[in-house]
């Protein structure tokens, strides 16, 4: 179960990374409106990544307590 949570967290981290890179590329192209929107998406993905990582960490701790 916790492996699934760790995989989900990794997926969110990958999505956040791609969104951040996309926002940076749009900034370089001086497309500020699109860059702003992409930055907002990157921020949301980062929050999901953080939340998923916290959940996975807690699941791992619970699993270790049971051993």
Predicted model as a PDB file, atoms N, CA, C, CB and O in Angstrom, pLDDT in the B-factor column:
MODEL        1                                                                  
ATOM      1  N   UNK A   1       0.821  -1.195   0.000  1.00 53.00           N  
ATOM      2  CA  UNK A   1       0.000   0.000   0.000  1.00 53.00           C  
ATOM      3  C   UNK A   1       0.864   1.257   0.000  1.00 53.00           C  
ATOM      4  CB  UNK A   1      -0.934  -0.001   1.203  1.00 53.00           C  
ATOM      5  O   UNK A   1       0.610   2.176  -0.778  1.00 53.00           O  
ATOM      6  N   UNK A   2       1.874   1.311   0.854  1.00 67.00           N  
ATOM      7  CA  UNK A   2       2.677   2.539   0.897  1.00 67.00           C  
ATOM      8  C   UNK A   2       3.482   2.713  -0.387  1.00 67.00           C  
ATOM      9  CB  UNK A   2       3.620   2.522   2.111  1.00 67.00           C  
ATOM     10  O   UNK A   2       3.798   3.838  -0.772  1.00 67.00           O  
ATOM     11  N   UNK A   3       3.820   1.591  -1.061  1.00 82.00           N  
ATOM     12  CA  UNK A   3       4.525   1.721  -2.339  1.00 82.00           C  
ATOM     13  C   UNK A   3       3.654   2.484  -3.334  1.00 82.00           C  
ATOM     14  CB  UNK A   3       4.903   0.325  -2.906  1.00 82.00           C  
ATOM     15  O   UNK A   3       4.156   3.324  -4.081  1.00 82.00           O  
ATOM     16  N   UNK A   4       2.367   2.199  -3.347  1.00 91.00           N  
ATOM     17  CA  UNK A   4       1.442   2.924  -4.229  1.00 91.00           C  
ATOM     18  C   UNK A   4       1.423   4.405  -3.894  1.00 91.00           C  
ATOM     19  CB  UNK A   4       0.023   2.344  -4.121  1.00 91.00           C  
ATOM     20  O   UNK A   4       1.377   5.252  -4.787  1.00 91.00           O  
ATOM     21  N   UNK A   5       1.459   4.714  -2.605  1.00 89.00           N  
ATOM     22  CA  UNK A   5       1.450   6.114  -2.186  1.00 89.00           C  
ATOM     23  C   UNK A   5       2.750   6.805  -2.608  1.00 89.00           C  
ATOM     24  CB  UNK A   5       1.256   6.220  -0.655  1.00 89.00           C  
ATOM     25  O   UNK A   5       2.732   7.962  -3.029  1.00 89.00           O  
ATOM     26  N   UNK A   6       3.863   6.103  -2.494  1.00 90.00           N  
ATOM     27  CA  UNK A   6       5.141   6.673  -2.926  1.00 90.00           C  
ATOM     28  C   UNK A   6       5.157   6.880  -4.444  1.00 90.00           C  
ATOM     29  CB  UNK A   6       6.310   5.759  -2.499  1.00 90.00           C  
ATOM     30  O   UNK A   6       5.675   7.887  -4.928  1.00 90.00           O  
ATOM     31  N   UNK A   7       4.597   5.938  -5.184  1.00 93.00           N  
ATOM     32  CA  UNK A   7       4.523   6.085  -6.643  1.00 93.00           C  
ATOM     33  C   UNK A   7       3.645   7.267  -7.025  1.00 93.00           C  
ATOM     34  CB  UNK A   7       3.985   4.799  -7.289  1.00 93.00           C  
ATOM     35  O   UNK A   7       3.967   8.009  -7.953  1.00 93.00           O  
ATOM     36  N   UNK A   8       2.535   7.445  -6.313  1.00 91.00           N  
ATOM     37  CA  UNK A   8       1.647   8.573  -6.590  1.00 91.00           C  
ATOM     38  C   UNK A   8       2.360   9.892  -6.298  1.00 91.00           C  
ATOM     39  CB  UNK A   8       0.354   8.465  -5.755  1.00 91.00           C  
ATOM     40  O   UNK A   8       2.239  10.851  -7.060  1.00 91.00           O  
ATOM     41  N   UNK A   9       3.095   9.934  -5.202  1.00 91.00           N  
ATOM     42  CA  UNK A   9       3.865  11.139  -4.874  1.00 91.00           C  
ATOM     43  C   UNK A   9       4.884  11.427  -5.970  1.00 91.00           C  
ATOM     44  CB  UNK A   9       4.576  10.982  -3.509  1.00 91.00           C  
ATOM     45  O   UNK A   9       5.057  12.579  -6.368  1.00 91.00           O  
ATOM     46  N   UNK A  10       5.552  10.400  -6.456  1.00 93.00           N  
ATOM     47  CA  UNK A  10       6.546  10.583  -7.522  1.00 93.00           C  
ATOM     48  C   UNK A  10       5.887  11.112  -8.795  1.00 93.00           C  
ATOM     49  CB  UNK A  10       7.273   9.256  -7.816  1.00 93.00           C  
ATOM     50  O   UNK A  10       6.465  11.948  -9.491  1.00 93.00           O  
ATOM     51  N   UNK A  11       4.696  10.636  -9.100  1.00 94.00           N  
ATOM     52  CA  UNK A  11       3.971  11.126 -10.278  1.00 94.00           C  
ATOM     53  C   UNK A  11       3.672  12.620 -10.134  1.00 94.00           C  
ATOM     54  CB  UNK A  11       2.654  10.330 -10.479  1.00 94.00           C  
ATOM     55  O   UNK A  11       3.824  13.380 -11.090  1.00 94.00           O  
ATOM     56  N   UNK A  12       3.249  13.035  -8.948  1.00 93.00           N  
ATOM     57  CA  UNK A  12       2.960  14.453  -8.718  1.00 93.00           C  
ATOM     58  C   UNK A  12       4.239  15.294  -8.809  1.00 93.00           C  
ATOM     59  CB  UNK A  12       2.292  14.647  -7.341  1.00 93.00           C  
ATOM     60  O   UNK A  12       4.218  16.402  -9.344  1.00 93.00           O  
ATOM     61  N   UNK A  13       5.346  14.766  -8.287  1.00 94.00           N  
ATOM     62  CA  UNK A  13       6.620  15.493  -8.385  1.00 94.00           C  
ATOM     63  C   UNK A  13       7.044  15.641  -9.850  1.00 94.00           C  
ATOM     64  CB  UNK A  13       7.725  14.762  -7.579  1.00 94.00           C  
ATOM     65  O   UNK A  13       7.527  16.699 -10.253  1.00 94.00           O  
ATOM     66  N   UNK A  14       6.865  14.585 -10.641  1.00 96.00           N  
ATOM     67  CA  UNK A  14       7.198  14.663 -12.067  1.00 96.00           C  
ATOM     68  C   UNK A  14       6.330  15.699 -12.779  1.00 96.00           C  
ATOM     69  CB  UNK A  14       7.029  13.288 -12.732  1.00 96.00           C  
ATOM     70  O   UNK A  14       6.825  16.490 -13.582  1.00 96.00           O  
ATOM     71  N   UNK A  15       5.044  15.686 -12.480  1.00 94.00           N  
ATOM     72  CA  UNK A  15       4.126  16.659 -13.105  1.00 94.00           C  
ATOM     73  C   UNK A  15       4.495  18.081 -12.708  1.00 94.00           C  
ATOM     74  CB  UNK A  15       2.661  16.364 -12.705  1.00 94.00           C  
ATOM     75  O   UNK A  15       4.455  18.991 -13.536  1.00 94.00           O  
ATOM     76  N   UNK A  16       4.851  18.272 -11.455  1.00 94.00           N  
ATOM     77  CA  UNK A  16       5.245  19.604 -10.995  1.00 94.00           C  
ATOM     78  C   UNK A  16       6.513  20.055 -11.704  1.00 94.00           C  
ATOM     79  CB  UNK A  16       5.454  19.614  -9.469  1.00 94.00           C  
ATOM     80  O   UNK A  16       6.621  21.209 -12.120  1.00 94.00           O  
ATOM     81  N   UNK A  17       7.459  19.157 -11.839  1.00 96.00           N  
ATOM     82  CA  UNK A  17       8.715  19.480 -12.516  1.00 96.00           C  
ATOM     83  C   UNK A  17       8.460  19.904 -13.964  1.00 96.00           C  
ATOM     84  CB  UNK A  17       9.673  18.273 -12.475  1.00 96.00           C  
ATOM     85  O   UNK A  17       9.018  20.895 -14.433  1.00 96.00           O  
ATOM     86  N   UNK A  18       7.625  19.159 -14.657  1.00 96.00           N  
ATOM     87  CA  UNK A  18       7.312  19.493 -16.053  1.00 96.00           C  
ATOM     88  C   UNK A  18       6.603  20.844 -16.145  1.00 96.00           C  
ATOM     89  CB  UNK A  18       6.436  18.394 -16.687  1.00 96.00           C  
ATOM     90  O   UNK A  18       6.878  21.635 -17.047  1.00 96.00           O  
ATOM     91  N   UNK A  19       5.698  21.099 -15.215  1.00 95.00           N  
ATOM     92  CA  UNK A  19       4.977  22.373 -15.231  1.00 95.00           C  
ATOM     93  C   UNK A  19       5.919  23.542 -14.948  1.00 95.00           C  
ATOM     94  CB  UNK A  19       3.837  22.353 -14.202  1.00 95.00           C  
ATOM     95  O   UNK A  19       5.799  24.602 -15.561  1.00 95.00           O  
ATOM     96  N   UNK A  20       6.847  23.349 -14.027  1.00 96.00           N  
ATOM     97  CA  UNK A  20       7.828  24.403 -13.733  1.00 96.00           C  
ATOM     98  C   UNK A  20       8.718  24.676 -14.943  1.00 96.00           C  
ATOM     99  CB  UNK A  20       8.694  24.010 -12.520  1.00 96.00           C  
ATOM    100  O   UNK A  20       9.000  25.830 -15.268  1.00 96.00           O  
ATOM    101  N   UNK A  21       9.157  23.612 -15.604  1.00 97.00           N  
ATOM    102  CA  UNK A  21       9.999  23.777 -16.802  1.00 97.00           C  
ATOM    103  C   UNK A  21       9.230  24.477 -17.911  1.00 97.00           C  
ATOM    104  CB  UNK A  21      10.511  22.411 -17.300  1.00 97.00           C  
ATOM    105  O   UNK A  21       9.775  25.330 -18.612  1.00 97.00           O  
ATOM    106  N   UNK A  22       7.972  24.118 -18.066  1.00 97.00           N  
ATOM    107  CA  UNK A  22       7.140  24.754 -19.081  1.00 97.00           C  
ATOM    108  C   UNK A  22       6.952  26.239 -18.782  1.00 97.00           C  
ATOM    109  CB  UNK A  22       5.781  24.057 -19.170  1.00 97.00           C  
ATOM    110  O   UNK A  22       7.022  27.073 -19.684  1.00 97.00           O  
ATOM    111  N   UNK A  23       6.715  26.561 -17.521  1.00 96.00           N  
ATOM    112  CA  UNK A  23       6.572  27.969 -17.131  1.00 96.00           C  
ATOM    113  C   UNK A  23       7.856  28.737 -17.412  1.00 96.00           C  
ATOM    114  CB  UNK A  23       6.201  28.086 -15.640  1.00 96.00           C  
ATOM    115  O   UNK A  23       7.809  29.868 -17.895  1.00 96.00           O  
ATOM    116  N   UNK A  24       8.983  28.141 -17.118  1.00 96.00           N  
ATOM    117  CA  UNK A  24      10.270  28.799 -17.382  1.00 96.00           C  
ATOM    118  C   UNK A  24      10.458  29.041 -18.880  1.00 96.00           C  
ATOM    119  CB  UNK A  24      11.437  27.948 -16.830  1.00 96.00           C  
ATOM    120  O   UNK A  24      10.909  30.111 -19.289  1.00 96.00           O  
ATOM    121  N   UNK A  25      10.113  28.051 -19.691  1.00 97.00           N  
ATOM    122  CA  UNK A  25      10.230  28.210 -21.147  1.00 97.00           C  
ATOM    123  C   UNK A  25       9.337  29.338 -21.650  1.00 97.00           C  
ATOM    124  CB  UNK A  25       9.868  26.899 -21.862  1.00 97.00           C  
ATOM    125  O   UNK A  25       9.746  30.125 -22.503  1.00 97.00           O  
ATOM    126  N   UNK A  26       8.120  29.414 -21.121  1.00 96.00           N  
ATOM    127  CA  UNK A  26       7.201  30.472 -21.536  1.00 96.00           C  
ATOM    128  C   UNK A  26       7.714  31.845 -21.098  1.00 96.00           C  
ATOM    129  CB  UNK A  26       5.799  30.219 -20.957  1.00 96.00           C  
ATOM    130  O   UNK A  26       7.553  32.826 -21.823  1.00 96.00           O  
ATOM    131  N   UNK A  27       8.324  31.919 -19.928  1.00 96.00           N  
ATOM    132  CA  UNK A  27       8.928  33.182 -19.483  1.00 96.00           C  
ATOM    133  C   UNK A  27      10.047  33.591 -20.441  1.00 96.00           C  
ATOM    134  CB  UNK A  27       9.478  33.050 -18.033  1.00 96.00           C  
ATOM    135  O   UNK A  27      10.169  34.760 -20.807  1.00 96.00           O  
ATOM    136  N   UNK A  28      10.862  32.612 -20.840  1.00 97.00           N  
ATOM    137  CA  UNK A  28      11.952  32.902 -21.777  1.00 97.00           C  
ATOM    138  C   UNK A  28      11.432  33.423 -23.115  1.00 97.00           C  
ATOM    139  CB  UNK A  28      12.795  31.652 -22.005  1.00 97.00           C  
ATOM    140  O   UNK A  28      12.102  34.204 -23.791  1.00 97.00           O  
ATOM    141  N   UNK A  29      10.233  32.981 -23.490  1.00 97.00           N  
ATOM    142  CA  UNK A  29       9.626  33.411 -24.747  1.00 97.00           C  
ATOM    143  C   UNK A  29       8.816  34.697 -24.571  1.00 97.00           C  
ATOM    144  CB  UNK A  29       8.733  32.303 -25.305  1.00 97.00           C  
ATOM    145  O   UNK A  29       8.159  35.161 -25.503  1.00 97.00           O  
ATOM    146  N   UNK A  30       8.873  35.262 -23.369  1.00 97.00           N  
ATOM    147  CA  UNK A  30       8.141  36.493 -23.033  1.00 97.00           C  
ATOM    148  C   UNK A  30       6.624  36.364 -23.199  1.00 97.00           C  
ATOM    149  CB  UNK A  30       8.639  37.630 -23.894  1.00 97.00           C  
ATOM    150  O   UNK A  30       5.936  37.349 -23.467  1.00 97.00           O  
ATOM    151  N   UNK A  31       6.114  35.138 -23.037  1.00 97.00           N  
ATOM    152  CA  UNK A  31       4.667  34.915 -23.048  1.00 97.00           C  
ATOM    153  C   UNK A  31       4.202  34.913 -21.598  1.00 97.00           C  
ATOM    154  CB  UNK A  31       4.285  33.564 -23.780  1.00 97.00           C  
ATOM    155  O   UNK A  31       3.942  33.864 -21.010  1.00 97.00           O  
ATOM    156  N   UNK A  32       4.104  36.112 -21.040  1.00 97.00           N  
ATOM    157  CA  UNK A  32       3.883  36.254 -19.604  1.00 97.00           C  
ATOM    158  C   UNK A  32       2.523  35.744 -19.150  1.00 97.00           C  
ATOM    159  CB  UNK A  32       4.028  37.689 -19.211  1.00 97.00           C  
ATOM    160  O   UNK A  32       2.414  35.184 -18.059  1.00 97.00           O  
ATOM    161  N   UNK A  33       1.496  35.922 -19.953  1.00 97.00           N  
ATOM    162  CA  UNK A  33       0.171  35.442 -19.556  1.00 97.00           C  
ATOM    163  C   UNK A  33       0.167  33.917 -19.449  1.00 97.00           C  
ATOM    164  CB  UNK A  33      -0.901  35.913 -20.565  1.00 97.00           C  
ATOM    165  O   UNK A  33      -0.306  33.354 -18.462  1.00 97.00           O  
ATOM    166  N   UNK A  34       0.695  33.267 -20.468  1.00 97.00           N  
ATOM    167  CA  UNK A  34       0.757  31.804 -20.443  1.00 97.00           C  
ATOM    168  C   UNK A  34       1.702  31.318 -19.350  1.00 97.00           C  
ATOM    169  CB  UNK A  34       1.207  31.262 -21.808  1.00 97.00           C  
ATOM    170  O   UNK A  34       1.429  30.315 -18.690  1.00 97.00           O  
ATOM    171  N   UNK A  35       2.804  32.021 -19.160  1.00 96.00           N  
ATOM    172  CA  UNK A  35       3.760  31.657 -18.111  1.00 96.00           C  
ATOM    173  C   UNK A  35       3.113  31.750 -16.736  1.00 96.00           C  
ATOM    174  CB  UNK A  35       5.002  32.560 -18.173  1.00 96.00           C  
ATOM    175  O   UNK A  35       3.332  30.896 -15.878  1.00 96.00           O  
ATOM    176  N   UNK A  36       2.319  32.788 -16.536  1.00 96.00           N  
ATOM    177  CA  UNK A  36       1.628  32.953 -15.259  1.00 96.00           C  
ATOM    178  C   UNK A  36       0.676  31.786 -15.011  1.00 96.00           C  
ATOM    179  CB  UNK A  36       0.858  34.285 -15.230  1.00 96.00           C  
ATOM    180  O   UNK A  36       0.656  31.212 -13.922  1.00 96.00           O  
ATOM    181  N   UNK A  37      -0.106  31.442 -16.023  1.00 96.00           N  
ATOM    182  CA  UNK A  37      -1.036  30.318 -15.882  1.00 96.00           C  
ATOM    183  C   UNK A  37      -0.288  29.012 -15.614  1.00 96.00           C  
ATOM    184  CB  UNK A  37      -1.901  30.178 -17.144  1.00 96.00           C  
ATOM    185  O   UNK A  37      -0.708  28.209 -14.782  1.00 96.00           O  
ATOM    186  N   UNK A  38       0.808  28.809 -16.314  1.00 96.00           N  
ATOM    187  CA  UNK A  38       1.595  27.594 -16.128  1.00 96.00           C  
ATOM    188  C   UNK A  38       2.227  27.572 -14.739  1.00 96.00           C  
ATOM    189  CB  UNK A  38       2.682  27.485 -17.211  1.00 96.00           C  
ATOM    190  O   UNK A  38       2.342  26.512 -14.123  1.00 96.00           O  
ATOM    191  N   UNK A  39       2.630  28.725 -14.254  1.00 96.00           N  
ATOM    192  CA  UNK A  39       3.193  28.818 -12.901  1.00 96.00           C  
ATOM    193  C   UNK A  39       2.153  28.451 -11.852  1.00 96.00           C  
ATOM    194  CB  UNK A  39       3.728  30.233 -12.635  1.00 96.00           C  
ATOM    195  O   UNK A  39       2.467  27.792 -10.861  1.00 96.00           O  
ATOM    196  N   UNK A  40       0.917  28.878 -12.073  1.00 97.00           N  
ATOM    197  CA  UNK A  40      -0.164  28.513 -11.148  1.00 97.00           C  
ATOM    198  C   UNK A  40      -0.367  27.005 -11.141  1.00 97.00           C  
ATOM    199  CB  UNK A  40      -1.480  29.228 -11.533  1.00 97.00           C  
ATOM    200  O   UNK A  40      -0.554  26.404 -10.084  1.00 97.00           O  
ATOM    201  N   UNK A  41      -0.331  26.393 -12.325  1.00 96.00           N  
ATOM    202  CA  UNK A  41      -0.471  24.934 -12.404  1.00 96.00           C  
ATOM    203  C   UNK A  41       0.708  24.241 -11.732  1.00 96.00           C  
ATOM    204  CB  UNK A  41      -0.585  24.479 -13.870  1.00 96.00           C  
ATOM    205  O   UNK A  41       0.529  23.231 -11.052  1.00 96.00           O  
ATOM    206  N   UNK A  42       1.889  24.769 -11.916  1.00 96.00           N  
ATOM    207  CA  UNK A  42       3.083  24.196 -11.291  1.00 96.00           C  
ATOM    208  C   UNK A  42       2.952  24.260  -9.772  1.00 96.00           C  
ATOM    209  CB  UNK A  42       4.361  24.940 -11.758  1.00 96.00           C  
ATOM    210  O   UNK A  42       3.298  23.309  -9.070  1.00 96.00           O  
ATOM    211  N   UNK A  43       2.455  25.378  -9.276  1.00 96.00           N  
ATOM    212  CA  UNK A  43       2.268  25.531  -7.836  1.00 96.00           C  
ATOM    213  C   UNK A  43       1.263  24.500  -7.307  1.00 96.00           C  
ATOM    214  CB  UNK A  43       1.793  26.962  -7.506  1.00 96.00           C  
ATOM    215  O   UNK A  43       1.495  23.880  -6.269  1.00 96.00           O  
ATOM    216  N   UNK A  44       0.164  24.323  -8.010  1.00 96.00           N  
ATOM    217  CA  UNK A  44      -0.837  23.337  -7.587  1.00 96.00           C  
ATOM    218  C   UNK A  44      -0.250  21.924  -7.588  1.00 96.00           C  
ATOM    219  CB  UNK A  44      -2.072  23.397  -8.508  1.00 96.00           C  
ATOM    220  O   UNK A  44      -0.478  21.148  -6.660  1.00 96.00           O  
ATOM    221  N   UNK A  45       0.503  21.601  -8.633  1.00 95.00           N  
ATOM    222  CA  UNK A  45       1.134  20.276  -8.692  1.00 95.00           C  
ATOM    223  C   UNK A  45       2.141  20.112  -7.556  1.00 95.00           C  
ATOM    224  CB  UNK A  45       1.831  20.063 -10.058  1.00 95.00           C  
ATOM    225  O   UNK A  45       2.262  19.028  -6.984  1.00 95.00           O  
ATOM    226  N   UNK A  46       2.852  21.166  -7.232  1.00 96.00           N  
ATOM    227  CA  UNK A  46       3.819  21.106  -6.135  1.00 96.00           C  
ATOM    228  C   UNK A  46       3.116  20.848  -4.809  1.00 96.00           C  
ATOM    229  CB  UNK A  46       4.628  22.408  -6.058  1.00 96.00           C  
ATOM    230  O   UNK A  46       3.611  20.086  -3.979  1.00 96.00           O  
ATOM    231  N   UNK A  47       1.967  21.480  -4.611  1.00 96.00           N  
ATOM    232  CA  UNK A  47       1.204  21.251  -3.380  1.00 96.00           C  
ATOM    233  C   UNK A  47       0.720  19.803  -3.320  1.00 96.00           C  
ATOM    234  CB  UNK A  47       0.002  22.224  -3.292  1.00 96.00           C  
ATOM    235  O   UNK A  47       0.777  19.170  -2.266  1.00 96.00           O  
ATOM    236  N   UNK A  48       0.240  19.274  -4.459  1.00 94.00           N  
ATOM    237  CA  UNK A  48      -0.190  17.876  -4.497  1.00 94.00           C  
ATOM    238  C   UNK A  48       0.984  16.943  -4.219  1.00 94.00           C  
ATOM    239  CB  UNK A  48      -0.821  17.543  -5.859  1.00 94.00           C  
ATOM    240  O   UNK A  48       0.835  15.941  -3.519  1.00 94.00           O  
ATOM    241  N   UNK A  49       2.145  17.272  -4.765  1.00 94.00           N  
ATOM    242  CA  UNK A  49       3.336  16.456  -4.541  1.00 94.00           C  
ATOM    243  C   UNK A  49       3.698  16.454  -3.063  1.00 94.00           C  
ATOM    244  CB  UNK A  49       4.521  16.972  -5.385  1.00 94.00           C  
ATOM    245  O   UNK A  49       4.013  15.410  -2.492  1.00 94.00           O  
ATOM    246  N   UNK A  50       3.651  17.618  -2.455  1.00 95.00           N  
ATOM    247  CA  UNK A  50       3.964  17.715  -1.027  1.00 95.00           C  
ATOM    248  C   UNK A  50       2.977  16.896  -0.199  1.00 95.00           C  
ATOM    249  CB  UNK A  50       3.947  19.184  -0.570  1.00 95.00           C  
ATOM    250  O   UNK A  50       3.378  16.128   0.675  1.00 95.00           O  
ATOM    251  N   UNK A  51       1.697  17.065  -0.479  1.00 96.00           N  
ATOM    252  CA  UNK A  51       0.674  16.336   0.270  1.00 96.00           C  
ATOM    253  C   UNK A  51       0.821  14.831   0.085  1.00 96.00           C  
ATOM    254  CB  UNK A  51      -0.721  16.781  -0.162  1.00 96.00           C  
ATOM    255  O   UNK A  51       0.694  14.071   1.045  1.00 96.00           O  
ATOM    256  N   UNK A  52       1.083  14.402  -1.133  1.00 94.00           N  
ATOM    257  CA  UNK A  52       1.259  12.975  -1.407  1.00 94.00           C  
ATOM    258  C   UNK A  52       2.500  12.424  -0.726  1.00 94.00           C  
ATOM    259  CB  UNK A  52       1.342  12.729  -2.908  1.00 94.00           C  
ATOM    260  O   UNK A  52       2.492  11.301  -0.223  1.00 94.00           O  
ATOM    261  N   UNK A  53       3.560  13.209  -0.708  1.00 94.00           N  
ATOM    262  CA  UNK A  53       4.788  12.777  -0.036  1.00 94.00           C  
ATOM    263  C   UNK A  53       4.570  12.635   1.464  1.00 94.00           C  
ATOM    264  CB  UNK A  53       5.924  13.767  -0.308  1.00 94.00           C  
ATOM    265  O   UNK A  53       5.046  11.684   2.084  1.00 94.00           O  
ATOM    266  N   UNK A  54       3.856  13.577   2.032  1.00 95.00           N  
ATOM    267  CA  UNK A  54       3.547  13.515   3.465  1.00 95.00           C  
ATOM    268  C   UNK A  54       2.718  12.277   3.776  1.00 95.00           C  
ATOM    269  CB  UNK A  54       2.798  14.785   3.917  1.00 95.00           C  
ATOM    270  O   UNK A  54       2.982  11.575   4.752  1.00 95.00           O  
ATOM    271  N   UNK A  55       1.727  12.015   2.955  1.00 93.00           N  
ATOM    272  CA  UNK A  55       0.874  10.844   3.143  1.00 93.00           C  
ATOM    273  C   UNK A  55       1.686   9.551   3.014  1.00 93.00           C  
ATOM    274  CB  UNK A  55      -0.278  10.853   2.122  1.00 93.00           C  
ATOM    275  O   UNK A  55       1.512   8.625   3.807  1.00 93.00           O  
ATOM    276  N   UNK A  56       2.561   9.491   2.027  1.00 92.00           N  
ATOM    277  CA  UNK A  56       3.389   8.297   1.834  1.00 92.00           C  
ATOM    278  C   UNK A  56       4.335   8.101   3.013  1.00 92.00           C  
ATOM    279  CB  UNK A  56       4.191   8.400   0.525  1.00 92.00           C  
ATOM    280  O   UNK A  56       4.540   6.978   3.473  1.00 92.00           O  
ATOM    281  N   UNK A  57       4.900   9.185   3.493  1.00 91.00           N  
ATOM    282  CA  UNK A  57       5.801   9.109   4.643  1.00 91.00           C  
ATOM    283  C   UNK A  57       5.056   8.594   5.875  1.00 91.00           C  
ATOM    284  CB  UNK A  57       6.425  10.491   4.933  1.00 91.00           C  
ATOM    285  O   UNK A  57       5.562   7.735   6.597  1.00 91.00           O  
ATOM    286  N   UNK A  58       3.880   9.111   6.108  1.00 92.00           N  
ATOM    287  CA  UNK A  58       3.087   8.670   7.249  1.00 92.00           C  
ATOM    288  C   UNK A  58       2.715   7.196   7.131  1.00 92.00           C  
ATOM    289  CB  UNK A  58       1.827   9.518   7.376  1.00 92.00           C  
ATOM    290  O   UNK A  58       2.730   6.470   8.125  1.00 92.00           O  
ATOM    291  N   UNK A  59       2.385   6.754   5.926  1.00 89.00           N  
ATOM    292  CA  UNK A  59       2.056   5.343   5.712  1.00 89.00           C  
ATOM    293  C   UNK A  59       3.269   4.463   5.987  1.00 89.00           C  
ATOM    294  CB  UNK A  59       1.550   5.115   4.276  1.00 89.00           C  
ATOM    295  O   UNK A  59       3.141   3.379   6.555  1.00 89.00           O  
ATOM    296  N   UNK A  60       4.435   4.928   5.585  1.00 88.00           N  
ATOM    297  CA  UNK A  60       5.665   4.164   5.841  1.00 88.00           C  
ATOM    298  C   UNK A  60       5.939   4.070   7.335  1.00 88.00           C  
ATOM    299  CB  UNK A  60       6.868   4.811   5.125  1.00 88.00           C  
ATOM    300  O   UNK A  60       6.318   3.012   7.838  1.00 88.00           O  
ATOM    301  N   UNK A  61       5.745   5.181   8.045  1.00 89.00           N  
ATOM    302  CA  UNK A  61       5.949   5.163   9.481  1.00 89.00           C  
ATOM    303  C   UNK A  61       4.993   4.202  10.172  1.00 89.00           C  
ATOM    304  CB  UNK A  61       5.784   6.554  10.047  1.00 89.00           C  
ATOM    305  O   UNK A  61       5.392   3.470  11.078  1.00 89.00           O  
ATOM    306  N   UNK A  62       3.740   4.203   9.752  1.00 86.00           N  
ATOM    307  CA  UNK A  62       2.755   3.285  10.336  1.00 86.00           C  
ATOM    308  C   UNK A  62       3.148   1.831  10.069  1.00 86.00           C  
ATOM    309  CB  UNK A  62       1.347   3.569   9.767  1.00 86.00           C  
ATOM    310  O   UNK A  62       3.019   0.974  10.943  1.00 86.00           O  
ATOM    311  N   UNK A  63       3.615   1.571   8.885  1.00 84.00           N  
ATOM    312  CA  UNK A  63       4.027   0.211   8.526  1.00 84.00           C  
ATOM    313  C   UNK A  63       5.215  -0.227   9.391  1.00 84.00           C  
ATOM    314  CB  UNK A  63       4.396   0.133   7.019  1.00 84.00           C  
ATOM    315  O   UNK A  63       5.282  -1.378   9.824  1.00 84.00           O  
ATOM    316  N   UNK A  64       6.133   0.682   9.633  1.00 85.00           N  
ATOM    317  CA  UNK A  64       7.307   0.355  10.451  1.00 85.00           C  
ATOM    318  C   UNK A  64       6.912   0.097  11.901  1.00 85.00           C  
ATOM    319  CB  UNK A  64       8.341   1.488  10.383  1.00 85.00           C  
ATOM    320  O   UNK A  64       7.518  -0.746  12.562  1.00 85.00           O  
ATOM    321  N   UNK A  65       5.911   0.805  12.403  1.00 85.00           N  
ATOM    322  CA  UNK A  65       5.457   0.616  13.781  1.00 85.00           C  
ATOM    323  C   UNK A  65       4.863  -0.771  13.987  1.00 85.00           C  
ATOM    324  CB  UNK A  65       4.430   1.680  14.150  1.00 85.00           C  
ATOM    325  O   UNK A  65       4.951  -1.338  15.076  1.00 85.00           O  
ATOM    326  N   UNK A  66       4.259  -1.311  12.937  1.00 82.00           N  
ATOM    327  CA  UNK A  66       3.601  -2.613  13.029  1.00 82.00           C  
ATOM    328  C   UNK A  66       4.601  -3.760  13.041  1.00 82.00           C  
ATOM    329  CB  UNK A  66       2.634  -2.791  11.875  1.00 82.00           C  
ATOM    330  O   UNK A  66       4.259  -4.881  13.418  1.00 82.00           O  
ATOM    331  N   UNK A  67       5.828  -3.486  12.633  1.00 71.00           N  
ATOM    332  CA  UNK A  67       6.832  -4.560  12.573  1.00 71.00           C  
ATOM    333  C   UNK A  67       7.440  -4.805  13.918  1.00 71.00           C  
ATOM    334  CB  UNK A  67       7.924  -4.229  11.575  1.00 71.00           C  
ATOM    335  O   UNK A  67       8.303  -5.671  14.057  1.00 71.00           O  
TER     336      UNK A  67                                                      
ENDMDL                                                                          
END                                                                             
